[in-house]
Amino acid sequence: MARGAAPAPGALLCALLWAAAAGDPGDNPAPGAFGHIYRGAVNISAERVYAFAYRSEPGQVDAVRVYVNSSSENLRYPVLFVVRQQKGVLSWQVPLIFRGLYQRTYNYQEVSRTLCPSEPTPETRPSDQIIFVDIASMAPFNIAYELLVTRLENFQLKTNKAFNFTASPSQPQYFLYKFPQDVESVIINVVSEAAYPCSVVSVQDIVCPVYDLDHNVEFNGVYQSMTKQAAITVQRKDFPGEQFFVVFVIKPEDYACGGSVPSSIHGNVNRTWNLQRTKNLQVTIVPSIKKSVYVQAMFFSFLSFLSFYLGSVVVAFVHYIRVQRKASAGRLCREHGSGMMTSSHPISASAPEGSSYGAIDESSSCGGRQLSSPEHRSPAGSNTDSSVEEESDFDTMPEIESDKNIIRTKVFLYLSDLSRKDRRIVSKKYKIYFWNIITIAVFYALPVIQLVITYQTVVNVTGNQDICYYNFLCAHPLGVLSAFNNILSNVGHMMLGFLFLLIVLRRDILHRRAMAMKDIYTLDYGIPKHFGLFYAMGIALMMEGVLSACYHVCPNYSNFQFDTSFMYMIAGLCMLKLYQTRHPDINASACSAYASFAVVISLAVLGVVFGKNDMWFWVIFSMIHVLASLALSTQIYYMGRFKIDMGIFRRAVMVLYTDCIQQCSRPMYMDRMVLLIVGNLVNWSFAVFGLVYRPRDFASYILGIFICNLLLYLAFYIIMKLRNSEKLLPIPMFCIVATAVVWAAALYFFFQTLSSWEETPAESREKNRPCILLGFFDDHDVWHFLSAAALFFSFLVLLTLDDDLDTMRRDKIPVF
């Protein structure tokens, strides 16, 4: 069959169409009119060709849409449609076949496609364009068809103007957008009232052909799956032509968006015809933030946390002034002969604000109580009660007093009983926490950084924005990073962690100076100063910021443990530090503590993988949780003197029989018993809750266990402190109030869920919300800011909580 040559503009085009109208419709292209429905039939020996001509105005982009329909259901002999343009060819068949899971097919007899638009010409006069539509079939019989070609009036999207349209699997849509002169980036917001059918939103460069079908929409550009909401940020620099296509494709099945998965059925039932999957969509393109907002956000982030540095400097200066005033008052007293020698006091240089480290008289007045010399004080660890005085009349062996089994099983324990080891040895033991966590941080962070860089590279190269679970309505890119705001908001953890290290270092230096000036080993006052755990806590806070930033480079199901690993360690280190305060000799070693953290992180990973549907995992985890709670309770109650070995069950049965059944005696350590009973009830409740409800967010579930145990122990510690007539100085009181207020505010923003990798990417985007702070930060960024401040205040609570005891002898400080 002969076809005419390519038509020329102007008179040649008119002559060609006139000749085609006079010839046979099967041998020459028939002239077509836009908006007119053409009906006919084709077979193996008869095909039809239509020519549609139109005039394009200068600088205008014209788009044409072709609608075809065929009533045939014969898949062996489909009707083939080929559209020829000046620079491209587009073809498809009817019935149009889409394939889903389990070889399920979805066939559509109505198809409409938008042709790749003609490029605007630099000419000042109109130009003529022509389109050929070829219709053919290999069927030995006639197959009817319908053809409709129309010109699109609203093909170009406008800035800040909503546009409504419909689409289906066999009738995709795409539109053109051009960047205005003063806009560097835009956000494409797409919404729909109905979650299903599942759809895909794609941004593609101005290149023909346009990939607008389910099987090829992922071949080019950037794309997202969508239920009710989607948002894509597009930058001008990524499109040299300063324009792009926005493509909308409806998927034949909903499983990719979290919908039902079709069952595996074979046979003819596995074939579906003309399934109604039309979706109403609204697209709005709005300008994104300008570069000045990035600068403002950076200044806000750094200045906000630099104010903490300023506040710390002010507090340190006030403390220095108070120390100097006390020193001046001491010199004045010595000059008048009414005061005691300063050398008879423990040094006060390292005292926290509002107190003097080791000082007996906090006032600056003269005539303070004279401190007895070391030679006249009772030895460390000795008791002054009547029972001890009576025992001194007998010829007892000194080894009995030094036997830790005897000391730690006394009914009333004092700090001197649990701080008998050489301070230098114990201090070195706790320094291991610091060096170990640095080693762990380096080995943990390096592969994490490498992995998230790979994730971000894959996102940028493939354009698949379903890999990462951002809040796309507030994801501001910078360089290769897709959500720079989520990374910037973690700067608070790093800055405040470093500030906490500086505060601890200052205390450590002042304490060392005090020991160098005085024989501090003979002055058993206050809580023993071991700073290793504090240094480890500061490093953990900084690493939480680093790893949280790494996680937010591309947050998803596979790397969520990066964001929580050091949270577990922070909670565990805080509990260890709180326990170490009054149990310095029997606290856990760094090796056993970090090994326990490793087990917890391993369980968290297993829970993320198996904890969704596998009941066996929850049974095993609940048993481990309950047994670990009992074992730890036993160690705490008996101060580490209850051995955990193969005979533990026999000894436990004997203790239960003698103490609970045979005598039913009152617990020897009532306060400790109350704490452990409440703690076990809380942990068993967590175990039962997990076993019954099996929460999907297993990592947060474990973190909740840690936080509840930490809060319970801290509350118990403060209650017991007040019960024993100890004071809360202004600084720790302020830190406690600030911690409670900031944590309450932080948790409010934490529970404002903006995305969830527990769901499909499309379902997660339904939770996306716009920015709420400076037009740059979202709710989760505010959580980062506030949680960093809350952790910092929490650390200060632990650092300053027992400053009031610096003037109290250790054999008077109770252990609880």
PyMOL commands that set and color helices and strands:
alter all, ss='L'
color gray80, all
select helices_A, chain A and resi 11-22+101-103+217-219+236-238+255-257+268-270+291-336+342-344+374-376+386-391+398-402+404-407+415-418+423-462+472-474+484-488+491-517+520-522+532-553+557-582+590-610+615-637+648-662+670-693+698-723+730-750+761-765+779-800+803-807+810-812
alter helices_A, ss='H'
color red, helices_A
select strands_A, chain A and resi 30-32+37-42+48-56+64-69+79-84+89-94+96-99+105-108+110-114+127-136+143-151+163-167+173-178+185-191+199-204+222-226+229-235+243-250+271-273+279-287
alter strands_A, ss='S'
color yellow, strands_A
deselect
rebuild
show_as cartoon
